[in-house]
């Protein structure tokens, strides 16, 4: 059957009283004597088909009785409004065709363990909660591209295989590149910086990899990052862009994903309150506040997940923590002229998930950048091209990285970010 001759569930409201055909997969079936019901999913929504035995040929009723979960079917009937039905419409079925049989479906409407569900991730994607979460992810991705496009940013696609270390050497995936060591990119930042003098405002959006031996709900070994870079922007400009960006994404999700957020049972009150400007607190003041709240963190320590969670709970809005100690941050961050112990950096924290964004003003002084590379014992020859950016027309610039999965997990209220990427990669999982 040609798709052109069929109707999508999402457009049924335009076909009340018409006889249409819907192609999809069997979600559930049930019967009450001589009346049968089949709920079909077509990728755009759910529709309930009602079959009355005495009004149908025996062959059609026989097809209904043979259906199992996830069979592929063609459902033909008259569309009618029905507030009690999924989506508010149902079909009075006159014809039912089995297009693809389904064996006993492994994922039933009952509880399964996480490992079982991840082993069957290729099938788990079809469930209502997973569909809703990934639909929100899809909308967030579009909102991201729209945000930058509307502000004249140019997208730069950066390499996945690289010889340069962007973050920490201890979290690199190494591979052989025709006899030379290469690494899966931890970040596209160093490369996207090179395009600043060409286009002024740029961003990259792609997969990044961290070989962190972490099993927390906030970590994946492969995840997606959005990394803008802006010429002539200082640290304050950078934070303003971040709060505009996050506010835009949240507003888009609320505007377009109401049905999905309802399926996910997300209390949207927190999201509805998100609006620039966000709260700001220096790292030094944050440490003092955390100590008052019972944390054992000391000045100079990185803020771990418990500290980030505790700190974010003290604010109604997302909160910027800025000017971290230089010793715990990456080599490319600009030294704070008012306190050389620190760098002009920030993390954006949100309730329930901690860090959403990490950003900084970049070190634009050649000698200081070279000194930091040497302090970190990084191979100078590998970063010669990066140093060229300071040799040939250096300039103030800033940027940040936002983790897509954490952002979508926060918006949807899901506990673990593994549910917000189609096929999660973790320490103990490489399949399916």
C-alpha positions as CSV (number, residue, x, y, z in Angstrom):
1,X,0.0,0.0,0.0
2,X,1.4,3.4,-1.0
3,X,2.0,5.8,1.9
4,X,0.5,8.5,-0.3
5,X,-2.9,6.7,0.0
6,X,-2.8,6.7,3.8
7,X,-3.3,9.2,6.6
8,X,-1.1,9.9,9.6
9,X,-2.6,9.8,13.0
10,X,-1.5,13.4,13.8
11,X,-3.8,14.7,11.0
12,X,-7.0,12.7,11.9
13,X,-8.6,15.8,13.3
14,X,-8.8,17.0,9.7
15,X,-10.6,13.9,8.6
16,X,-13.6,13.5,11.0
17,X,-16.3,11.7,9.1
18,X,-13.9,10.5,6.4
19,X,-12.9,6.9,5.7
20,X,-9.1,6.7,5.9
21,X,-6.3,4.1,6.1
22,X,-3.6,4.3,8.8
23,X,-0.4,2.2,8.7
24,X,1.3,1.4,12.0
25,X,2.2,-1.1,14.7
26,X,-0.1,-2.7,17.2
27,X,0.3,-1.2,20.6
28,X,-2.5,-3.1,22.4
29,X,-5.6,-5.1,21.7
30,X,-8.6,-6.1,23.8
31,X,-12.1,-7.4,23.4
32,X,-15.5,-7.2,25.0
33,X,-17.7,-10.0,23.6
34,X,-18.5,-9.0,20.0
35,X,-16.6,-5.7,20.1
36,X,-12.8,-5.5,19.7
37,X,-10.3,-2.7,20.1
38,X,-6.9,-2.3,18.6
39,X,-4.6,0.7,19.5
40,X,-2.2,1.4,16.7
41,X,1.0,3.6,16.8
42,X,2.2,5.1,13.5
43,X,5.1,7.2,14.8
44,X,3.0,10.4,14.9
45,X,0.6,9.3,17.5
46,X,-1.8,6.6,18.8
47,X,-5.3,5.8,17.4
48,X,-7.9,3.4,18.7
49,X,-9.7,1.2,16.2
50,X,-13.1,-0.2,17.1
51,X,-14.3,-3.4,15.5
52,X,-17.9,-4.6,15.7
53,X,-18.1,-8.3,14.8
54,X,-21.5,-8.4,13.3
55,X,-20.6,-5.5,10.9
56,X,-17.4,-7.2,9.6
57,X,-16.5,-10.1,7.4
58,X,-15.3,-13.1,9.3
59,X,-11.8,-12.7,7.8
60,X,-11.4,-9.3,9.3
61,X,-12.4,-10.5,12.8
62,X,-10.0,-13.4,12.3
63,X,-7.1,-10.9,11.7
64,X,-8.0,-9.1,14.8
65,X,-7.9,-12.3,16.9
66,X,-4.5,-13.1,15.4
67,X,-2.8,-9.8,16.3
68,X,0.1,-9.7,18.7
69,X,2.0,-6.7,20.1
70,X,4.0,-4.9,17.4
71,X,2.4,-6.5,14.4
72,X,2.4,-4.1,11.4
73,X,-1.1,-3.4,10.2
74,X,-3.2,-1.3,7.8
75,X,-6.3,0.0,9.6
76,X,-9.2,1.4,7.5
77,X,-12.3,3.0,8.8
78,X,-14.3,6.1,9.5
79,X,-12.7,8.8,11.8
80,X,-14.8,10.1,14.6
81,X,-14.1,12.3,17.6
82,X,-13.9,10.4,20.9
83,X,-12.4,12.3,23.9
84,X,-11.8,9.0,25.8
85,X,-9.7,7.5,23.1
86,X,-5.9,8.1,22.8
87,X,-5.4,11.4,21.0
88,X,-9.1,12.2,21.1
89,X,-10.1,10.3,17.9
90,X,-10.9,6.8,17.0
91,X,-11.7,4.8,13.9
92,X,-14.8,2.6,13.2
93,X,-12.9,-0.1,11.5
94,X,-14.2,-1.7,8.3
95,X,-10.9,-3.3,7.1
96,X,-7.9,-4.7,8.9
97,X,-4.8,-6.1,7.1
98,X,-1.8,-7.8,8.6
99,X,1.3,-6.4,6.9
100,X,4.0,-7.9,9.1
101,X,3.6,-10.5,11.9
102,X,5.4,-10.2,15.2
103,X,6.6,-13.0,17.4
104,X,6.0,-12.8,21.1
105,X,7.3,-9.3,22.0
106,X,10.1,-9.3,24.6
107,X,9.1,-6.0,26.2
108,X,5.6,-6.4,27.7
109,X,3.6,-4.0,29.7
110,X,5.3,-4.9,33.0
111,X,8.5,-4.1,34.9
112,X,11.8,-5.2,33.5
113,X,15.3,-4.7,34.9
114,X,17.5,-2.0,33.5
115,X,20.0,-4.4,32.0
116,X,17.2,-6.3,30.2
117,X,15.8,-3.0,28.8
118,X,19.3,-1.9,27.6
119,X,19.9,-5.3,26.1
120,X,16.7,-4.7,24.1
121,X,17.3,-1.0,23.6
122,X,16.5,-1.4,19.8
123,X,13.0,-2.4,20.9
124,X,12.7,-0.3,24.1
125,X,12.7,2.8,21.9
126,X,9.1,2.0,20.9
127,X,7.7,2.4,24.4
128,X,5.8,5.6,25.3
129,X,8.3,7.0,27.8
130,X,11.2,6.5,25.5
131,X,9.4,7.9,22.5
132,X,8.4,11.0,24.5
133,X,12.0,11.6,25.8
134,X,13.6,11.2,22.4
135,X,10.9,13.5,20.8
136,X,11.9,16.2,23.3
137,X,15.6,15.6,22.4
138,X,14.7,16.1,18.7
139,X,12.9,19.4,19.4
140,X,15.8,20.6,21.6
141,X,18.3,19.9,18.8
142,X,16.2,21.9,16.4
143,X,15.9,24.7,18.9
144,X,19.7,24.8,19.3
145,X,20.3,25.1,15.6
146,X,17.5,27.8,15.3
147,X,19.0,29.8,18.1
148,X,22.4,30.0,16.5
149,X,21.1,30.5,13.0
150,X,18.9,33.4,14.0
151,X,22.0,35.0,15.6
152,X,24.2,34.6,12.5
153,X,26.5,31.9,13.9
154,X,28.2,29.6,11.4
155,X,28.3,25.9,12.1
156,X,31.7,24.3,11.9
157,X,32.0,20.5,11.8
158,X,35.1,19.5,13.8
159,X,37.1,16.2,13.6
160,X,36.3,13.2,15.7
161,X,39.8,11.8,15.3
162,X,42.4,14.1,16.7
163,X,45.9,14.3,17.9
164,X,45.2,17.1,20.4
165,X,44.0,16.7,24.0
166,X,41.1,19.1,24.8
167,X,40.4,18.2,28.5
168,X,42.3,15.6,30.5
169,X,44.8,13.0,29.1
170,X,43.4,10.5,31.6
171,X,40.0,10.4,29.9
172,X,41.1,9.8,26.3
173,X,40.1,6.9,24.0
174,X,43.3,6.1,22.1
175,X,43.4,4.3,18.7
176,X,46.0,3.5,16.1
177,X,46.0,5.9,13.1
178,X,48.2,4.3,10.5
179,X,50.9,3.7,13.0
180,X,50.5,6.9,14.9
181,X,48.4,7.5,18.1
182,X,45.1,9.3,17.7
183,X,42.3,10.0,20.1
184,X,38.5,10.2,19.9
185,X,37.7,13.9,20.4
186,X,36.8,15.0,23.9
187,X,35.7,18.4,22.5
188,X,35.5,20.3,19.3
189,X,36.4,23.5,21.0
190,X,40.0,23.9,20.0
191,X,39.1,23.4,16.3
192,X,36.0,25.6,16.4
193,X,38.2,28.4,17.9
194,X,40.2,28.5,14.6
195,X,37.1,29.6,12.7
196,X,36.4,32.7,14.9
197,X,38.7,35.0,12.9
198,X,36.9,33.7,9.7
199,X,33.3,34.1,10.9
200,X,33.4,35.9,14.3
201,X,30.5,33.7,15.8
202,X,30.7,29.9,15.3
203,X,29.6,26.7,16.9
204,X,30.0,22.9,16.6
205,X,27.5,20.2,17.4
206,X,28.7,16.6,17.5
207,X,29.6,13.5,19.5
208,X,32.4,13.7,22.1
209,X,34.1,10.9,24.0
210,X,35.3,10.6,27.6
211,X,37.0,7.5,28.9
212,X,35.8,8.2,32.5
213,X,35.3,5.2,34.6
214,X,32.1,6.5,36.0
215,X,28.8,4.8,36.5
216,X,26.8,7.7,37.7
217,X,23.4,8.7,36.2
218,X,25.0,11.9,34.7
219,X,27.8,10.2,32.7
220,X,28.1,8.5,29.3
221,X,31.3,7.6,27.5
222,X,29.8,9.0,24.3
223,X,27.6,12.0,24.3
224,X,26.7,15.1,22.2
225,X,28.1,18.6,22.9
226,X,27.1,22.0,21.6
227,X,30.1,24.4,21.6
228,X,29.8,28.0,20.5
229,X,32.8,30.4,20.3
230,X,32.5,34.1,20.0
231,X,35.2,36.7,19.0
232,X,35.5,39.8,21.1
233,X,33.3,38.3,23.9
234,X,34.6,38.3,27.5
235,X,33.5,36.1,30.4
236,X,30.5,38.2,31.2
237,X,29.3,38.2,27.6
238,X,29.8,34.4,27.6
239,X,27.5,34.0,30.6
240,X,24.8,36.2,29.0
241,X,24.8,34.1,25.9
242,X,24.5,30.9,28.0
243,X,21.5,32.2,29.9
244,X,19.8,33.3,26.6
245,X,20.6,30.0,25.1
246,X,19.2,27.8,27.9
247,X,16.1,30.0,28.3
248,X,15.4,29.6,24.5
249,X,15.7,25.9,24.7
250,X,13.4,25.6,27.7
251,X,10.8,27.9,26.1
252,X,10.8,25.9,22.9
253,X,10.3,22.6,24.8
254,X,7.4,24.0,26.8
255,X,5.8,25.4,23.6
256,X,6.1,22.3,21.4
257,X,6.5,19.3,23.7
258,X,3.6,19.7,26.1
259,X,2.1,16.3,25.3
260,X,5.5,14.6,25.7
261,X,6.2,16.3,29.1
262,X,2.8,15.2,30.2
263,X,3.5,11.5,29.3
264,X,6.8,11.9,31.2
265,X,4.9,13.3,34.2
266,X,7.3,16.3,34.3
267,X,6.2,19.1,36.7
268,X,6.8,22.0,34.4
269,X,6.6,24.7,37.1
270,X,10.4,24.8,37.5
271,X,10.9,25.1,33.7
272,X,8.3,27.8,33.4
273,X,10.3,29.9,35.9
274,X,13.5,29.7,33.8
275,X,14.3,33.2,32.4
276,X,17.4,35.3,32.1
277,X,19.2,36.7,34.1
278,X,20.3,33.7,36.1
279,X,21.9,33.8,39.6
280,X,25.7,34.2,39.8
281,X,28.1,33.3,42.6
282,X,31.9,33.1,42.6
283,X,33.6,29.9,43.2
284,X,35.1,31.4,46.4
285,X,31.7,32.4,47.8
286,X,30.2,29.1,46.7
287,X,32.8,27.2,48.8
288,X,31.9,29.3,51.8
289,X,28.2,28.7,51.2
290,X,28.7,25.0,50.8
291,X,30.7,24.8,54.0
292,X,27.9,26.6,55.9
293,X,25.6,23.9,54.5
294,X,27.8,21.1,55.9
295,X,30.0,20.3,52.9
296,X,33.6,19.4,53.6
297,X,34.8,21.0,50.3
298,X,37.9,23.2,50.6
299,X,39.0,26.1,48.5
300,X,41.0,24.6,45.6
301,X,38.8,21.4,45.3
302,X,36.7,20.8,42.3
303,X,33.0,20.7,43.0
304,X,31.8,17.1,42.9
305,X,28.3,16.1,42.1
306,X,27.0,16.3,45.7
307,X,28.3,19.8,46.0
308,X,26.8,20.9,42.7
309,X,23.5,19.4,43.7
310,X,23.5,21.1,47.1
311,X,24.5,24.4,45.7
312,X,21.9,24.4,42.9
313,X,19.2,23.7,45.5
314,X,19.9,27.1,47.1
315,X,18.7,29.0,44.1
316,X,15.3,29.2,42.4
317,X,16.9,29.7,38.9
318,X,19.9,28.0,37.3
319,X,23.1,29.4,38.8
320,X,26.5,30.3,37.4
321,X,29.5,29.5,39.5
322,X,32.4,31.5,38.1
323,X,36.1,32.0,38.4
324,X,37.3,28.6,39.4
325,X,40.9,27.8,40.6
326,X,43.3,27.6,37.7
327,X,44.8,24.3,39.0
328,X,41.6,22.4,38.4
329,X,40.6,23.8,35.0
330,X,41.8,23.3,31.4
331,X,45.0,24.9,30.1
332,X,43.2,27.2,27.6
333,X,41.3,29.2,30.1
334,X,42.2,32.9,30.7
335,X,44.0,33.8,33.9
336,X,41.9,36.1,36.0
337,X,43.8,39.5,36.2
338,X,42.2,40.3,39.5
339,X,43.1,36.9,41.1
340,X,45.8,34.9,39.3
341,X,44.9,31.8,41.3
342,X,41.7,31.6,39.3
343,X,40.6,31.6,35.7
344,X,37.8,33.4,33.9
345,X,35.5,30.4,33.8
346,X,32.0,29.3,34.7
347,X,29.8,26.3,35.2
348,X,26.0,26.6,34.9
349,X,24.3,24.4,37.5
350,X,20.6,23.3,37.5
351,X,18.5,21.6,40.1
352,X,18.7,17.8,40.2
353,X,21.5,17.5,37.6
354,X,24.3,19.8,38.6
355,X,26.5,21.0,35.8
356,X,24.8,21.7,32.5
357,X,27.4,24.0,30.9
358,X,31.1,24.6,31.3
359,X,32.6,27.7,29.7
360,X,35.4,30.2,29.9
361,X,37.2,33.2,28.3
362,X,40.1,31.7,26.4
363,X,43.7,32.6,27.1
364,X,44.7,35.0,24.3
365,X,48.2,35.7,25.4
366,X,50.7,33.6,23.5
367,X,53.3,33.3,26.3
368,X,50.8,32.5,29.0
369,X,49.1,29.8,26.9
370,X,52.5,28.3,26.0
371,X,53.4,28.2,29.7
372,X,50.2,26.4,30.6
373,X,50.8,23.8,27.8
374,X,54.2,23.2,29.3
375,X,52.8,23.1,32.9
376,X,50.4,20.4,31.7
377,X,53.3,18.6,30.0
378,X,51.4,18.5,26.7
379,X,53.4,18.0,23.5
380,X,54.1,21.5,22.1
381,X,54.3,20.3,18.5
382,X,50.8,18.9,18.7
383,X,49.5,22.3,19.7
384,X,51.6,24.4,17.3
385,X,48.5,25.1,15.1
386,X,46.5,26.2,18.2
387,X,49.3,28.5,19.3
388,X,49.2,30.0,15.8
389,X,45.8,31.6,16.7
390,X,47.8,33.7,19.2
391,X,50.6,34.4,16.8
392,X,48.5,35.7,14.0
393,X,46.0,38.3,15.2
394,X,45.2,37.3,18.8
395,X,41.9,38.6,20.2
396,X,39.6,38.2,23.2
397,X,37.2,35.3,22.8
398,X,35.0,33.1,24.8
399,X,32.9,29.9,24.5
400,X,31.2,27.1,26.3
401,X,30.0,23.5,26.0
402,X,26.5,22.3,26.8
403,X,25.9,18.5,27.2
404,X,22.8,17.6,25.2
405,X,21.8,14.5,27.2
406,X,22.0,16.3,30.5
407,X,20.0,19.2,29.2
408,X,17.3,16.9,27.9
409,X,17.3,14.9,31.1
410,X,16.8,18.1,33.1
411,X,14.0,19.3,30.8
412,X,12.2,15.9,30.9
413,X,12.9,15.1,34.5
414,X,14.3,11.7,33.7
415,X,16.6,10.2,36.3
416,X,19.3,8.8,34.1
417,X,20.7,10.4,30.9
418,X,21.1,7.0,29.3
419,X,17.4,7.2,28.4
420,X,17.9,10.4,26.4
421,X,20.2,9.1,23.8
422,X,19.1,6.3,21.3
423,X,21.9,3.9,22.1
424,X,23.8,4.8,25.2
425,X,27.5,4.0,25.6
426,X,28.7,3.4,29.1
427,X,31.6,1.6,30.8
428,X,29.9,-1.7,30.6
429,X,27.8,-1.3,27.5
430,X,28.8,-1.2,23.8
431,X,25.8,-3.0,22.4
432,X,23.3,-2.9,20.8
